[in-house]
Amino acid sequence: MEEVIKIRGSRRLNGTVRISGSKNSTVALIPAAVLGSEPVTIYGVPKISDVDALIELLRELGVEVTQPDEETLIIDPRNMEDRPLVSDAVTKLRASYYFMGALLGKYGKVLIRMPGGCNLGKRPIDLHLKGFELLGATVSYPEEHEDCTLLVAPEGGLKGTDIFLDIPSVGATINIMMAAVFAKGRTIIGNAAKEPEIIDIATMLNRMGANIYGMGTDRLVIEGGHPLKGCTHEIIPDRIEAATYLLIAAAMADDMEITNVIPAHLTGILSKLEEIGIKTDHTNDSIHIYGNDPHKVLKPTDIITKPYPGFATDVQQPFTALLTRSGGRSTVTEEIYAARFKHLPELEKMGANAHQEGATGIIVGPTPLHGAVVTATDLRCGAALVIAGLMADGETEIHEIKHIDRGYDNLDGKLRALGADIRREIV
Ligand code: EPZ
């Protein structure tokens, strides 16, 4: 038995949808919240399964977690204990690796199992480990603990230093930042990632008493050694969820308002939508798609994924579903991940003319889509299939929806409110 999503497509959507808190901020803010000596309250928490997995890990460490309401977490580290993180929960998501930087910093050592996460090809953590070693930690792989990494700070603790990242890795930037907060002296991370989520985590750490500046630039500076307290923090909106609803609106709405967004986080996506013929307007916290004709043939385009503020890799998969409505040959070149095209064969089952040539996906349209039984191979493939299902003629059945539930808060509920015929069923 399996829970699937079923969509009867070709229905016009309209109305207003509110974006939830950023998954990619939340999964770092939760480990960061234990770095201080007092409780941290986080507002705007999305209802996604990655959060449940992280709360399970916090409780394994003796951290008290309460949820006064659906979108608020109170994380109280006052009875927290220094324990190894070796349970299966660690393998449920990639972001469990943030406990490396957090616990190495807080306790001076950590034994942790290797993380899980979406299958997007090889996803090493060499840059994270390089950063920890440069801060003075030793990295080893104890034989008695299979598939685990042991990080130990030197006598006297971690020491601030200059670190240059070969790749502006989001995860490495955040993980090293969390450890560097405890390192004595100044740490400079060169070629740091500039994603809005980095700013969000640094902002909360500064509210806890850290001294971090340069966030959002490629030179991130952490003056370490300041004791951290508690704080309250509101998570930034999820720019990838917002992009997903922009694409849903472009595909199926005449008129849709997307609220609780930061348009400045979406310039790469908005400019591409305008290029293919989608009109949008925005205020400082909402985006409006209007006068759209879901049957209009769109223009083709070429997308190259880049680190922020370039076109976000997480958006190329759902964008591909919309490109089936472009007249001509569009390309999507993936410069961040080696294997992020598993959605193409699934879209082809629905009538798309889409294939991969090396690091580039090629979509030739316009092709009408029809319902089919398809599989979400990863989180954003799932998003692409939902969009295609909304566009398709007939019914689409999506399997492996656990991937979708990792990163989208109440996707089917939000879409039903916009007029979609979408439901979950056990098959
Ligand atoms: C974060 O992953 C996001 N996940 C990803 O979103 C997102 O696609 C990615 O950043 C890029 O924006 C979270 O924030 C939880 P990276 P992360 O380290 O930190 C290579 C989604 O759909 N690399 O910036 O893992 C890596 O293999 C998910 O929400 C190394 O080689 O991404 C990749 O090719 C998917 N060594 C590139 O860098 C390292 O030590 C960028 O990875 C680290 C990364």
Residues whose N, C-alpha, C, O or C-beta is under 5 A from the ligand:
A	BS01	EPZ	N24 V27 A95 K122 R123 P124 I125 D126 L127 H128 I167 P168 S169 V170 G171 A172 T313 D314 I336 Y337 L379 R380
